[in-house]
Amino acid sequence: MPDCEISFDLSRIDFRATSDLLMASYWGGGRSDETHRRAFANSLCAAAYIDGSQVGFGRAITDRTVFAYLADIIVWPQHRGQGIGSRLVRALIDHPELGSVSHWSLSTNDAHGVYERVGFKASTDGRYMRLDRKPIP
């Protein structure tokens, strides 16, 4: 895996590249820049960087107490398959503000392996996944 920095600093995110990539994804095709601005502002966002250049993005939609939903985990195409997605997910679920969150969920059509590596399990329909853990006191 390449040396990858994870940052939660929203001001560092390359909004244009991130929004464009999300709008090109199977799940974000109907979104706009304004949708992304609002979504990012109301989520805990993380971005992955290699040598200062952004190569990935993800966010947690959360009450920061009990529940969190992982969304928009995406890695730039040329950097996929290097563990960056797993690093983003791990950084989000290990974030100090989310230590008491015991119920994590997400939806994916094609990245089950990424989430299984960090402890998620498929639900009965094979699309939705959930991670239950003991809250950190």
LINNOR-V738367 format. One record per run of one state. SS is the DSSP state (helix for helix, strand for strand, loop for the rest). FROM is the first residue (numbers start at 1). TO is the last residue. If there is no record, write none. Layout:
ss:SS from:FROM to:TO
ss:SS from:FROM to:TO
//
This chain:
ss:loop from:1 to:4
ss:strand from:5 to:7
ss:loop from:8 to:9
ss:helix from:10 to:12
ss:loop from:13 to:14
ss:helix from:15 to:23
ss:loop from:24 to:32
ss:helix from:33 to:41
ss:loop from:42 to:43
ss:strand from:44 to:50
ss:loop from:51 to:52
ss:strand from:53 to:62
ss:loop from:63 to:66
ss:strand from:67 to:75
ss:loop from:76 to:76
ss:helix from:77 to:79
ss:loop from:80 to:83
ss:helix from:84 to:93
ss:loop from:94 to:95
ss:helix from:96 to:98
ss:loop from:99 to:102
ss:strand from:103 to:107
ss:loop from:108 to:111
ss:helix from:112 to:116
ss:loop from:117 to:120
ss:strand from:121 to:122
ss:loop from:123 to:127
ss:strand from:128 to:132
ss:loop from:133 to:137
//
